[in-house]
Every structure is written in structure tokens, then in C-alpha cells.
């Protein structure tokens, strides 16, 4: 064993897990029987662990377990469910360090970022725990004189698929609103980063979450994922990931006559006008694309800069990115870690090479670590908004800097994309800020800021960025359905048909 595998094993033990990833089904850690899946440390490029694919059989067990547990969970009062969720929040905080360490090892995220994300997961359970006894319908004054009221009812069992770029964050993001509204859950994290999702649910069960209510499948999409989508117990499918895989998931769900929520990619425009505070805009642009090694669906990967300050801002951005500390995710000083896996590293590298062949001037750091899947912070200059690297999601620390002249042109460039997830504007003109926010197609938009999100605010996109919302009170609607109840209180029922002899 190497030092890093020793650390991995020690943190797994601290979380109460075994020596390798295992699915969590009906409260038990179990092995799959499928093909072997290897976890690679993206910093050392060495094997961390190996485990067998959960496969279709475990997926069926997971769905049945969730279905049985949900029947009991939904009979509990909302207040009681909320109390369990508050306990989960406290358990996550109590185990923040081992959770963050495992996340850093497996996903390649800097430990400082992982600690923040674990804290946010605790906040998610606390927030939705507070909503658990406040989900209600309304009374509708229908013209017929009936008493008509609605109830919000849980769907039953939902199937969730989460990505490798933020495993525990997206796990909490999906699980918390689903169980707050009374549902059972089967969740399949990426096969590349399954461990912290298992740990999250395992910890939740230790503090009162009914066993079997949330089941974690460690495995592949075509096997475990497909079987879960098809299972009769599953009433809705939630997917977070790439547009390409999202289409596959949505198609499979549609064939099974099940609705889906899709959180997909983006090619978000970060717009800077010449009256903006350029120092602030420069910091915002770095956070938008370089933090997390650019592996964020809302990354500001198109930097639209008014022509009069374009060269100045690009120079500031170049100088700033050379100060960013790249390195070992476990190092407290590291600000940007490696790309999370070899496949994505190859994709990002190929996209930069293609941009160069398309005529881009590539501005990059002089040095990067001598091992690991590192792509240095990179600026692509000299491309137009229609070039491949500008229209295609790169999902790495690579930004295309594009000049514009007028407000109208900035809006047109921002909307000239197949995505509709996020965007931002930097300007001192308040009226312009709101005009831009109104006219740019995006589910989330920032003014003189970037990447501020919170569990209480709705999140989602349109077009190739997906559909549906999965945070805020909007998520409560996604995980419930409305039942309309009619009461005729008249002495003689208002029925205008039929005979009585």
C-alpha cells in the first residue's frame, strides 16, 4: 500500500465503511457481482481501490427496499421527519474531516473546497428539515360552491443519478428535498466517485434515518442505472451530469413513462462592461472558471469583455492565474487540483489543442505539477463566438475571452448558445445590469458577482442545460404531486345527471 491508499483506508474506517466501495442496500453494505471498477487518485494517477459493479440485481433490491421503507416514512409526521434531518445535519458536521478527506482523494478537489461543500451538505439537510412540516396545499374558491382543496403528496420512490465533479454536494442536494417530502430514494453516484455518498447515507442511518429509505448503488449506468429506471417502484428520475448522458437518461425514463429532472451543462457568459470595477471583475472571472479546475456546470467559460478594456482585463487575468496554487488536493495550500479523471483530462486537453488549430492564442501558466491530471488555468484569445471551443462545454479551467462593442451585441453573444444555465454581468450602471439580467437566457444570473448559490434558491436551466429545478421550494414541488379534493356540502348534491326511482 502507498501512503495515499493508507489515508484512504483510514478515512473509510473512520466513517464506518469497509476497505473498498460497497453499495448500501436496506441498511447493509453489500458487494455487487458485476465488472470491476477502479478508483484512480487523479493526483498520483495510481489506483486507490477497486470494487464490482452493483448490477441490475442490486438495483432491483434497492428499489424494493426504498418502496417498503417509504410506506413507513410517510406515515411519520412532517415534524418527526424534520427532526431526523436535523440530526443528519449534525452528524455530517461531526464527520466533516473524514468526509472531506475522502472527497479530496477520490474527486481531486482541494481539501479546503471539500470542507466547504461538506458544510453545505449539512445546511441542506437542516434547511429541508425545516420545511418537512410546512408542505401544504391551498383552498381554491371554485365557482360551483364546493369546498376544493389541494394536498401535496410524495411521489413514492425516486431515482437520482449524480456526477463525479461534486459527489457529496450533489448527493445532499438531491437526497434532502426528496426525503423531506416523504419519498424513498435510490441514488447512483458516478462510478468514479461513489464513496462519500455511501458515507453520507450510512451516517444518516446511524442517527435515525430508516434503513432502506435511501439506498446507494455503486455501479454503472447501463447496468444498475438502467435497471433502476425501469423498476416499477420508481416514479421519477433525476439526473445531474452531461447533456450527452442526460439525453440517454431522459430517453430511458420516457420509454418507462416516467418524468425526469435534468441538471446538465452550460456555456455561461460572464459579461464585463468598461465601467465595471476591473479588479473585482478579474477576481470574479477567475472564480468563475478556474476554481474547482473549471469542473462546474455554471462555470463562466465565455468571458465577454467590452472591447475598450478587453486587452487590459485579459492581462490582469493572465497575471492573476499565474499566482493560483496548483497541487496536491490534500495540501492545505492548494487552490486548484487536478482534473477529476483521465477521460475528462483527455477531453479538456483535446479541446485546447483544437482551439489552437482554430487560430486561438493560448495564454497559460508556465509551470504545472509534474504528475496528475493537471490542466493549467488557460485563456483562449482570438476566437469568435461560433468556434467549437466557445460553443462546446470544456468542463475544465479554460476560458474564451471575446470582445464586444455594445450592450445589444453582448446580449446577442450571450444568448447565441445551445445552453441556458447561468450568466453574469459586471457594470456600474444599475439599469444596464437589470436589462442584461432580464434579457440573457439563464436559470441563474449574477450581477457584479459569480457562483453565489444557496440551497434556498431555485437552480436549473433550459435547452441543453436541462429542465426542472432542484433546490429552494421549487424542489419541494418536483418531489410531490398535487391532489385536488372536492367536497360537496350542499343538502342535495350538485349532480346534474341520473335518475333515482
Secondary structure, DSSP 8 states (H G I E B T S, - for coil): --HHHHHHHHHHHHTT--SS--EEETTEEE---S-EEEEE-TTT--EEEEEE--HHHHHHHHHHHHHHHHHHHTTS-HHHHHHHHHHHHHHHHHTHHHHHHHHHHHH---HHHHHHHHHHHHHHHHHHHHHTT-----EE--TTS-EEEEEEEE-SEEEEE--SSSHHHHHHHHHHHHHHTT-EEEEE--TTS-HHHHHHHHHHHHTT--TTSEEE--S-IIIIIHHHHH-TTEEEEEEES-HHHHHHHHHHHHHTT-EEEEE-----EEEE-TTS-HHHHHHHHHHHHTGGGG--TT---EEEEEHHHHHHHHHHHHHHHTTS-B--TTSTT-SB---SSHHHHHHHHHHHHHHHHTT-EEEE-S---SSSS----EEEES--TTSHHHHS---SSEEEEEEE-SHHHHHHHHHSSSEESEEEEE-S-HHHHHHHHHHS--SEEEES--S---TTS----EETTEES--SHHHHHHHTEEEEEEEE--SSS----S----
